Amino acid sequence: MSRTLSDRERLAWLRLARTENVGPVTFDQLLARFGEPARALAALPDLARRGGRAAGLKVPSEGEIEAELAAGAEMGARLICACEADFPQALAALDPPPPVLWALGRPELLDRSAVAVVGARVASAAGQRFARGLAADLGQAGQVVVSGLARGIDGAAHEGALPFGTVAVLGGGVADVYPPEHRDLHARIAETGCVVSESAPRWKAQAKDFPRRNRIISGLSRAVVVVEAEARSGSLITARLAAEQGREVLAVPGSPLDPRAKGTNDLIRQGAALCEGVEDVLRALDGFSGLREPPRGYSPPPPDLGDDDPAAQALRARVRALLSPTPVARDEIVRATGVGAPAVAAALVELALAGEAELLPGGWVVATEAWASD
Amino acid sequence: MSRTLSDRERLAWLRLARTENVGPVTFDQLLARFGEPARALAALPDLARRGGRAAGLKVPSEGEIEAELAAGAEMGARLICACEADFPQALAALDPPPPVLWALGRPELLDRSAVAVVGARVASAAGQRFARGLAADLGQAGQVVVSGLARGIDGAAHEGALPFGTVAVLGGGVADVYPPEHRDLHARIAETGCVVSESAPRWKAQAKDFPRRNRIISGLSRAVVVVEAEARSGSLITARLAAEQGREVLAVPGSPLDPRAKGTNDLIRQGAALCEGVEDVLRALDGFSGLREPPRGYSPPPPDLGDDDPAAQALRARVRALLSPTPVARDEIVRATGVGAPAVAAALVELALAGEAELLPGGWVVATEAWASD
C-alpha cells in the first residue's frame, strides 16, 4: 500500500529514521502505532522517558535533515522512502523494510530480478576470477548483480557485471568510497548501475552499519551466491539473512584444505544449493517461490495505550528483566509476561528508544550494553 | 547361513565361479537352482545349449582349478568362498555377493568396520595430501581404510592408513602389482593389511575386471569417500554402487574451476554428504543404518523346470527379444512375458551362459555383443 509523501512528510519520515536508537524495527513499530512520522516524533521524548532514559533522546533537527536532503540532491542521488511506489519491491517485502534508501545512478535497476554475489575480502585469484565470470554470465542472462563493493569477491562481481548494470550496496553513504582503490569502480557503477545505501549520503561507514548493509544486499536479491568465505565471516551473515528473507542461498564449494572454502562448504552442508556456475543460479531462480507479500500497509494506527500508569511501568520492568545479551524471541516475552502482544510491543519500543534493547528483524530482541550497565 | 566346504566342494565352487559367462548373478542363480556347484557344473552344457550356444561352454578343468589353488597357497593367500563363515559380512550382505575372494595378508581386517577412500588416478598434490590425512585419521579412529591401489588418491589413502592395516582391492589377482611404482606399497599392505581380489591370484587385470573390483571396494565398506573425481570417472561408479548397496556416500568438495572436483561436486548435488574431514565420515557412520541381511542361504534348490519343450524354447526367444544394450529390469521382463519369475530367471541364466545376456547385480539384465550379432 504505497503513498505519496509531501515535502514535510518526507522530512519527518527521514527525521524519524535518523533518530537515535531508531532502527528499522522500531521505525516500523512507531509508524504502526502513530500512523505518521510527525506524530511519532512528537511522542518520542515521552516514550524514551517511559523506557527509562534520563537524558533527552537525540532527534536530529529539521535543519540537519534538510542538509542531508540537499547533500543527496547535489550529488544527484534520490531518496526513496519505504512507503513510496518506487521503493524496490524486493525490499518492501522485508519485515520490516529499511525505512529509507538513497540511490545514486539508475534506481530502475532495483526492481529487476537480482542476484547477490558476495564473498571474502581476502579472496584467492581463482575465487575472484570465478566471481567475475559468474557475474558476467548472470548479467548476460538478464539478472542484475548486487554486491557490497568490498575488496575481493564483491569487487570482482561488480566488475564482471558492469556492462549489464550492477548494484552496489554501501554501509556508508552513497558518496563514501571504500576501499579507496574502488574509486573508479564506484564511479562507473554510479553511472551505469546503481549505488544504494540506507545511510546519509556523506556518512562514513562504521562497523555497526554493515549488518544493515548486508540485509539490503540479500533483500534486493532473489538469490545470494557466496563465493569464498571463511568460517564466521560477514558473507555468511548475508546468507543467513537471505534464508530468513525467503531468498535462495547458493554457495561455491572449495577444497577442505582452503580456509576460504570453510564457510561456503558449511553453507552447502546446511542446505545451500551447490553453485558451480550460472546454470545452478538460474535453476535456483526457477525454483524461487516469489517475494513474500509486504507484511502491512502503514495504517491504520493502533491506539496509544496510555501506559504511564503503574501497571505499565511494572510490565516494562518485567520485560526489561527478561532481556539478555542473547537474542530472545518477542513471542517468548509475550508468553512469559502473559499480557498481550501489543502491550509488550509498546514496552519494547520504549526500551529500544531508551537504548536498553535492540529490536532485530525477525521478531528478535537483544539487550544492549546500557541494559547491563546498572 | 554359512557352511563348511569339503575340498571337492571347494574345487567345484571355484570351478563354477571361473566358468565362462558365469558372473556373480549367474553363479547365485545356478546355486539357487541346483543347490550344489557340482550339480550346476553337470547341467551347464545343457543350459548353454538351450540358451542358443552352438560351441561348448569353456569350463576350466579340475587341473586348472587345482593350479589356481596351488598358486594362491604358494604365495600365502587364502581363498574364501561366499558361503563360508569367514567370508566378510559386509560382502555377504550384497545381492549377490562375489562367489569367491582371495585374500593375501590379514583377512580378519575384512570384518572390521571399514571406509573406502577412492578417487582420481591423476590427482592433485592437495587431493593426495587430503586423502593421506583423512585415511590416517580414519585409521586412528579405528576404521579400516579400503581402496583400489591405483595411482593418485587410492595410493595416498593406503599410505595414510598403512600403520593401521589397510585393505587393497585389486582387479587383477592378489599378486598382480599395478601400477609398478606401487610394488613396495603392495608388499607392505600384504604384510600389515590385506590385499584381496575376486580374480585368480596370478591374473593380470583387464578393463572388464574393474566393475567387479569397484563393487568389492564399496561392498566391504560402510561408507565410501570420493576425494577427487572428474565427471564420468570410475570413482563415481564406486559411489553409485555404494548407494545401491545401502552404504553411506561422501564426497570432498572442490573449486568449480578444478575439473577434478566436477565429479565430487556433482555427487554432493545429488545428495552425497559433504566431507571436509574425518568428523564428517564418523557422523555418516553414526547414521549408518547397518548392513542389509544376507538375502538368502544357498538352499534348498528349486526344482529343475525341465524346460526343453517347445513352450520353454518360445519363452527364451521372447525373453531374448526383450533384451537390449540398455539395461532392463528383470521384473519388467517378467511383466512383459506374463509368465512367472522362476521361468524367466531360468531362461535368463541360459541366455547368460550362452553369452547372449549379462545378468547385473540389482536385478538388471543387459544384452551382450553376441546378442546383436545375428
Interface residues (C-beta under 8 A of the other chain):
Chain A: A126 G127 R129 F130 V252 P253 G254 S255 P256 L257 D258 A261 K262 N265 I268 R269 L274 C275 E276 G277
Chain B: A126 G127 R129 F130 V252 P253 G254 S255 P256 L257 D258 A261 K262 N265 I268 R269 A273 L274 C275 E276 G277
